[in-house]
Amino acid sequence: MGCGATDNADKLAGYSGRGPAEWNSVPFTDYPYQGGARPGLMKPDLCAPGPGTTSCNWLYQEGAPSATPYSGFGGTSAATPHVGGCLVLLAQACMQAGQPIIPHRVQEALESTAVRVAGQTRDKENHFGAGRVDVYAAYRYGRGNGWW
């Protein structure tokens, strides 16, 4: 899954990756782009919070001068772990329900319940993907379908 970044107003971050992506090397020749002549692979699949994100400071040591346990973190490098965490939460929901983890169901739940990003006009499109991830809505969607 490709991941884009949104800001706190659910607008696509200026540096967020944009599609389409070219994917035409063997054995994956199902989404040829051919310099814009073909549609290419729609990317990203989802967006998640990127700029202005706070994360754990890996340099933190308790008692050290000017120690801070949290630091700023941004970009698609921050958005991607958000989506990864959502995937793990839904996989855990499958395990707790005694159901198999079926990747396309997890992806469907996340993409079907994503919140539209400012400027997004269709359910899924290049630049925005399906929208900003909403893991609780995805959980409810999958639970309603009996997937977890």
C-alpha positions, 0 to 999 in steps of 0.5 A: 500500500502506498501512503500519502500525507495530510496536514491537520486540516485534511489537506494533502501535504505539498510534499506528499507522493503523487500518482500514478506510479509506473509498474511495468517490470516482470512479473508485474505488468498489469499497470503500464504507464508508458509516459502518461499514455496509460493510466498507471497504478493509482497511488497512494492508496491511503493518506495519514497525518504527516506534518506536525506529528509528534513521536517518541524521541529515540535519543531520550534518556531520562535525567539527561539535560534538556531531555524530552521524551517526544519530538517532532516528526513529519512527512510521509515518513510519519504518515506511513507508520500511521497506516502500518499501525492501522493494519496491525490493529485490524490484524489483531482484531482478526486474531481476537475474533478467531478469523484469518487475516485476509489482506484484501479485506483489511485494505477494503475496510481501510479504503472504504471508510477513509475520510475524503481529503480536501480537494478529493472528488472521487472515492479513490484517485491519484494524489489522495488515494481513498482519503485519510485513514479512519481506523475505527470506521474501518474496524466497524466496517469489518466487524459489520461484515463478520471479518473480525 
